[in-house]
Amino acid sequence: MSTPDPADIFRIEAAELLEQMEQGLLDLEHRLDDRNLVDAVFRALHTLKGSGAMFGFDRLAAFTHHCETAFDRVRKGLAEATPELVSAVLDARDHMRALVEDPTSENTDEENYLLERLQAAVSEAGPAPVLPSVASPAVAESGVPTTWRIRFGLPENTLVNGTNPLSFLDELRAMGECRVVLDRSALPPLEKLDPTALYVTWDVTLTTSKSRADIEDVFLFVMDDMTLDIEELGDSETRPNAAAPAAVIAEPPPMTAVTEPKAERQAPDTSAKPVSDAADPKLRRKVESVRVPAERLDELMDRVGELVIVQSRLQQIAAGSSDIGLRTVSEEMERLCSELRVTMMVLRMVPVATLFDRYRRLVHDLQRDTGKKIELSTDGESTEMDKTVIERLADPLVHLVRNAADHGLEPIEARLAAGKPEAGSIRLSARQTGGEVIISVTDDGRGIDRAKVRAKAEAAGLIQAGATIPDQELLQLIFQPGFSTASSVTNLSGRGVGMDVVKKAIESLHGSIDVASRPGEGSTVSLRIPLTLAIIDGLLVRVGEGHYVIPLPAVEECIEISQEEDLRSRGRAFLSLRDTLVPFIRLRELFATGTKPDRYQKMVVVSTGEERVGLIVDQIIGHHQTVIKSMSKLHDDVTTFSGATILGDGSVALILDVINLVSLGQEQEARLRAIA
């Protein structure tokens, strides 16, 4: 197995830090006096700067230093957090992300523009530091110099983890006059030396105008795992000789806190540094977790799927055998496969909060672009979905949120005239129902202008002039390619491609879209998405000579239909079920199997959201763990099936897309009625 590139490892950690930074800044925008948020943003900036320098991302480290300096002033009470500062650092964060992706990128004009914005924001927040050019970050401050003795030691696995100890010494040297003494007393004999381990410690004498807190900040992101002793020696009279070399290798008296064997080292003095975030139980759980590349999870999921298919084959062989031992092994294998499948699905599940958090920044930028005040709220963030589904939902939801902000919400003057609050509301919500999740985007704006939608549709030839169509069908026209009710093209909308993209993306996930809108009150777009696209529980049925799988979460009940009931229902599309008329579809006729029906037909009652529909089949075989296999590109236009699966005997069964199947059946029934 090849060793992962350290730069790739850093990019993963940097992405997490940038995400933490963005969420912290967006929270800080609403709570400017929250010291904890200021500290959280500062820690993310400081860690990103230090880690970037260690892994060779020098431009990133230099640029990030300026934002860190600004937040350091706020943290120390020398300036106040302002909306302008938050906005400037948010834009700077985007540039940091670009430098993480391409460390060789040189966009001096953009960097200078961002630094000018940062300088202006800091100036408005209070007495401003002089922000230098990108190439030469300043670190010294005016004040009375003080001499400090700093003794520190790092964990033995420091080098393995990619940390460069020299970066700490470089930061200390940049603070003032510095003398460094290396302690080698803990080095083992050559035959016992591990070349990847760190055995040395350092004794530093530093004269600087910086405070103890500034010195501690140098070690902020490794402080929990190291030993650190900072002692104030006095003023500039005790500073090291300026003519002395900056670093001297010597063997001073051993430091008890650093040079003793690892098992006997004393805990660092917590009175001289901030309380560690590791005391937070949530953060401790993060430390105990293991980061696994997403592609490995996908590969493992594929293996589990193949194992389920093999287990199905074993079950079929055992069912036709009189060998008790074989049947026992088959049942045990089935139990283990089921448990492994459930465990694997849990591993792939992530909360919807990871998706919703992305749109806080989007709404922040939309306020600036539209000139509207927008409040974003979320509900059901703990609802979990397959990570693949989450990733593929990101872009469709971007279009829906942008559409709600641009088309849905009125300008401030119009809202006030209508008696609405000045700030418009966009709400993201998620809830699980059976084997699917419903994600809704709701706004309290003007609603969809049905007259304008109809006029645009008639002009585009989508419907005939004056034709009567159901309201839901009319609202669904907004998802047609090239359809837009915007009067002009802007940087947000007007080209008629956004909602079309949403529809295609949701259909590729085997989901559906519902639209509800009330004039003057707002609109809601609801996405019905399956929990997972990998393995589902299904009901295996036979229609004619073919086998099909109905997703089990959609199944409500199964009913046997006698020949008499079957004959009575001929010519009708409804069956009385407990004094309720249930529409049904004969799959044998819909699929044109050309076979005679079985003596006793079965009806599988499925739910399609608001209504119940019966599917008439020849035989119900039973529960089936269904490994979803994608269909070929040649079958892209076949909407009645969401995929296929391999049965135990090696044959293929198609997986029914219940919603599209019912829609097709209703269209066919309508055509037959029109002919009659």
VENGI-V929447 format. One record per helix or strand of 2 or more residues. SS is the DSSP state (helix for helix, strand for strand). FROM is the first residue (numbers start at 1). TO is the last residue. Records with the same first field share a line. If there is no record, write none. Layout:
BEGIN
SS->FROM-TO  FROM-TO
END
This chain:
BEGIN
helix->6-30  35-54  58-75  83-101  108-125  165-173  190-192  212-218  223-225  236-238  256-259  262-264  270-272  277-279  281-288  294-319  324-348  353-356  358-370  387-408  412-417  450-459  471-479  498-508  552-554  563-568  587-590  633-635  658-675
strand->146-153  176-183  201-208  227-235  247-249  349-351  374-379  384-386  424-433  436-443  512-518  522-530  535-543  546-551  555-561  574-577  580-586  601-607  612-617  619-627  641-646  652-656
END
